[in-house]
C-alpha cells in the first residue's frame, strides 16, 4: 500500500478517502459512494420509520377497537331500546284489549239492565191494565148490588202523587181509579173513586171502593 500513488481511493467501508503516501485522510470533496450496508444514521432512520409505522398500526388497531366497541355499545343500546319499545307496545296492546273487553262487558251490562227495565215496565203496564179490569169488575158488582149507580162506562187508574210507573226505584205504588157512570154534556164525567195498590216485587195488587 505504501507504493500507492497519492490520490482518492474507496475504502472497504465504501467511503472515499485521500492517500497522501503516508496515511489516509478524509477528502474535503468527499462524495460517499453507495453503501452496500446502511450506516448508523440510515439504520436509525429505518428504525425510526419502522417505529413510526408500528405506532401508526397500533394506533389504528386501538382506534378500530374503540370505534368497534363504540359501535357495539350503540348497537346494544339500540337493541335494548327496541326491546323496551316492543315491551311497551305489547303492554299497551294488552291494556287496550283489557279496556276494550271491560268496555264491552260494561256495554253488555248496560244493555242487559235496559232490557230488564223494559221488561219490568211492560209488566207494570200490563198490571195497570189488569188492575183497571179488576176495579171495573168490582164497580159493576157494586152497581148490581145497588151500592153505586150504574152502568159502569169506563175505568181509568193513575198513580198518586205524580209518580210515574217508569220509576224503577219505587217498588210499591198507589193508584187512584175513577169509575165513570155518566158522561156529561160539557165533556166531563161523573162516577165513583176506587183505589188500588200494586207491589212490583211480586206483581200483586189490592183494590177497593173509595180513595185511600
C-alpha positions as CSV (number, residue, x, y, z in Angstrom):
1,X,0.0,0.0,0.0
2,X,3.0,2.3,0.6
3,X,3.8,2.3,-3.1
4,X,0.3,3.6,-4.0
5,X,0.4,6.9,-5.6
6,X,-1.3,9.8,-3.9
7,X,-5.0,10.0,-4.8
8,X,-8.5,9.2,-3.8
9,X,-9.4,5.6,-3.1
10,X,-12.6,3.9,-1.9
11,X,-12.2,2.0,1.3
12,X,-13.8,-1.2,2.5
13,X,-16.5,0.7,4.2
14,X,-17.4,2.4,0.9
15,X,-16.1,5.8,1.9
16,X,-13.7,7.7,-0.4
17,X,-10.5,8.8,1.3
18,X,-7.3,10.5,0.2
19,X,-3.9,8.7,0.4
20,X,-1.0,11.1,0.8
21,X,1.6,8.5,0.6
22,X,1.8,8.1,4.4
23,X,-1.8,7.9,5.7
24,X,-5.4,8.2,4.9
25,X,-7.3,11.4,5.2
26,X,-10.9,12.4,4.6
27,X,-11.2,14.4,1.5
28,X,-13.0,17.8,1.7
29,X,-14.6,16.9,-1.6
30,X,-15.7,13.6,-0.4
31,X,-18.8,12.1,-2.1
32,X,-19.9,8.9,-0.3
33,X,-20.3,6.0,-2.6
34,X,-23.5,3.9,-2.3
35,X,-23.1,1.7,0.7
36,X,-23.9,-2.0,0.4
37,X,-25.0,-1.9,4.1
38,X,-26.7,1.0,5.8
39,X,-24.7,3.1,8.1
40,X,-25.7,4.0,11.7
41,X,-27.7,7.1,10.6
42,X,-29.5,5.1,7.8
43,X,-30.2,2.3,10.3
44,X,-31.6,4.9,12.8
45,X,-33.8,6.4,10.1
46,X,-35.1,3.0,9.1
47,X,-35.7,2.0,12.7
48,X,-37.5,5.4,13.3
49,X,-39.6,4.8,10.2
50,X,-40.5,1.3,11.2
51,X,-41.3,2.5,14.8
52,X,-43.5,5.2,13.3
53,X,-45.3,2.7,11.1
54,X,-45.7,0.3,14.1
55,X,-47.1,3.2,16.2
56,X,-49.5,4.1,13.4
57,X,-50.6,0.5,13.1
58,X,-51.1,0.1,16.8
59,X,-53.0,3.4,16.9
60,X,-55.2,2.2,14.0
61,X,-55.9,-1.0,15.9
62,X,-56.7,0.9,19.0
63,X,-58.9,3.3,17.1
64,X,-60.7,0.4,15.4
65,X,-61.1,-1.3,18.7
66,X,-62.6,1.8,20.3
67,X,-64.8,2.5,17.3
68,X,-65.8,-1.1,17.1
69,X,-66.6,-1.1,20.9
70,X,-68.5,2.1,20.4
71,X,-70.5,0.7,17.5
72,X,-71.1,-2.4,19.6
73,X,-72.3,-0.3,22.5
74,X,-74.6,1.8,20.3
75,X,-76.0,-1.4,18.7
76,X,-76.6,-2.8,22.2
77,X,-78.3,0.4,23.2
78,X,-80.4,0.4,20.1
79,X,-81.4,-3.3,20.7
80,X,-82.3,-2.5,24.3
81,X,-84.4,0.5,23.1
82,X,-86.2,-1.6,20.5
83,X,-86.9,-4.3,23.2
84,X,-88.2,-1.6,25.6
85,X,-90.4,-0.1,22.8
86,X,-91.7,-3.6,21.9
87,X,-92.4,-4.4,25.5
88,X,-94.2,-1.1,26.0
89,X,-96.3,-1.6,22.8
90,X,-97.2,-5.1,23.9
91,X,-98.2,-3.8,27.4
92,X,-100.3,-1.1,25.8
93,X,-101.9,-3.6,23.4
94,X,-102.8,-5.8,26.4
95,X,-104.1,-2.8,28.2
96,X,-106.2,-1.7,25.2
97,X,-107.6,-5.2,24.9
98,X,-108.3,-5.3,28.6
99,X,-110.0,-1.9,28.4
100,X,-111.9,-2.9,25.3
101,X,-113.1,-6.1,27.0
102,X,-114.1,-4.1,30.1
103,X,-115.9,-1.6,27.9
104,X,-117.7,-4.4,26.0
105,X,-118.6,-6.1,29.3
106,X,-119.9,-2.8,30.7
107,X,-121.9,-2.2,27.4
108,X,-123.4,-5.7,27.7
109,X,-124.3,-5.0,31.3
110,X,-126.0,-1.7,30.3
111,X,-127.9,-3.4,27.6
112,X,-129.0,-6.2,29.9
113,X,-130.1,-3.6,32.5
114,X,-132.0,-1.7,29.9
115,X,-133.7,-4.9,28.6
116,X,-134.6,-5.8,32.2
117,X,-136.1,-2.4,32.8
118,X,-138.0,-2.5,29.6
119,X,-139.4,-5.9,30.5
120,X,-140.4,-4.7,34.0
121,X,-142.0,-1.6,32.5
122,X,-144.1,-3.8,30.2
123,X,-145.1,-6.0,33.2
124,X,-146.1,-2.8,35.1
125,X,-148.2,-1.5,32.2
126,X,-149.8,-4.9,31.9
127,X,-150.5,-4.9,35.6
128,X,-152.2,-1.5,35.4
129,X,-154.5,-2.8,32.6
130,X,-155.3,-5.8,34.8
131,X,-155.9,-3.5,37.8
132,X,-158.4,-1.4,35.8
133,X,-160.1,-4.6,34.7
134,X,-160.4,-5.8,38.3
135,X,-161.7,-2.4,39.5
136,X,-164.3,-2.3,36.7
137,X,-165.5,-5.8,37.7
138,X,-165.8,-4.7,41.3
139,X,-167.6,-1.5,40.4
140,X,-170.0,-3.4,38.2
141,X,-170.7,-5.7,41.1
142,X,-171.3,-2.7,43.4
143,X,-173.7,-1.2,40.8
144,X,-175.5,-4.5,40.6
145,X,-175.8,-4.6,44.4
146,X,-177.1,-1.0,44.4
147,X,-174.0,0.3,46.3
148,X,-173.3,2.7,43.4
149,X,-175.3,3.8,40.4
150,X,-174.6,2.1,37.1
151,X,-173.9,1.4,34.5
152,X,-170.1,1.5,34.6
153,X,-168.9,3.0,31.3
154,X,-165.2,3.2,31.9
155,X,-162.4,2.8,34.4
156,X,-159.2,4.9,34.5
157,X,-156.3,4.4,37.0
158,X,-153.4,6.8,37.6
159,X,-150.6,6.8,40.2
160,X,-151.0,9.2,43.1
161,X,-148.5,12.0,43.8
162,X,-147.5,12.2,40.1
163,X,-145.1,9.2,40.5
164,X,-144.5,7.6,37.0
165,X,-144.7,3.9,36.8
166,X,-141.3,4.2,34.9
167,X,-139.6,5.0,38.2
168,X,-138.0,1.6,38.9
169,X,-136.8,2.7,42.3
170,X,-140.4,2.8,43.6
171,X,-141.3,-0.8,44.4
172,X,-144.9,-0.2,45.6
173,X,-147.4,2.4,44.1
174,X,-150.8,3.6,45.0
175,X,-153.3,4.2,42.2
176,X,-156.5,6.3,42.1
177,X,-159.1,4.8,39.8
178,X,-162.3,6.6,38.6
179,X,-165.3,4.5,37.6
180,X,-167.3,6.6,35.1
181,X,-171.1,6.0,35.1
182,X,-172.2,9.3,33.4
183,X,-170.7,11.3,30.6
184,X,-171.7,14.9,30.9
185,X,-172.6,17.2,28.0
186,X,-169.8,19.6,28.8
187,X,-167.3,16.8,28.3
188,X,-166.8,15.9,31.9
189,X,-167.6,12.6,33.6
190,X,-169.3,11.6,36.8
191,X,-168.7,8.4,38.7
192,X,-167.0,6.9,41.8
193,X,-163.5,6.7,43.1
194,X,-161.7,3.4,43.7
195,X,-158.1,2.8,44.8
196,X,-155.5,0.1,44.2
197,X,-152.0,-0.6,45.4
198,X,-149.5,-2.5,43.4
199,X,-146.5,-4.4,44.7
200,X,-143.9,-4.5,41.8
201,X,-141.6,-7.0,43.6
202,X,-144.1,-9.9,43.4
203,X,-146.5,-8.5,40.8
204,X,-149.6,-8.5,43.2
205,X,-152.1,-5.7,43.8
206,X,-155.1,-4.9,46.1
207,X,-158.1,-2.6,45.4
208,X,-161.3,-1.3,46.9
209,X,-164.0,1.3,46.8
210,X,-163.2,4.9,47.6
211,X,-159.9,6.8,47.9
212,X,-157.2,5.5,50.3
